[in-house]
């Protein structure tokens, strides 16, 4: 069974701080990795995608991928209360036509 | 900005009844998906659809489930005889390409089976 693991949290950070969210995956040959944000009762909203080892930055968000360690992370700089949500890590696994395997998500709480 | 839409937003049904959940994917997208999320649990893949046929399905997607693209815009998920455990949020998603693609999710249909 190919798995995606995340710490469920909650991760509590003060406003303006850096939030660091982590994800590990079991399928060594996975190629595509995604971070989605999900507010309570809403659908997943794409934050970032990453396909190559290293860092990818988009505004306040940085995704980091280390395929050797089977690890992907998301950094949120200058965290805002509006960033409070559950962050879902999703992996497109090898051998699957196109399905995404999701982690259970990490709940982030940014307090003023 | 184009988006995936889903109807209805909420559906309440009696156990054993058939339900049809509807989705309109983003217009130039070719790949369509259904996922579900039971309250408090992970988002789970149900099925992917391309070129008018199922390309992959999960163990959850048994004979009670079917998908269809009845016209050029709609994509539907039918549950033939609903069970209590089918109560969940159902998300439709679409993507433009297969590799290195992004799947965009609709707002979801909350299904409650009584």
Interface residues (C-beta under 8 A of the other chain):
Chain A: X31 X32 X34 X36 X42 X43 X44 X45 X46 X49 X51 X88 X90 X96 X97 X98 X99 X100 X101 X102 X103 X104 X105
Chain B: X31 X33 X35 X41 X42 X43 X44 X45 X48 X50 X55 X56 X58 X89 X91 X95 X98 X99 X100 X101 X102 X103 X104 X105 X106 X107 X108
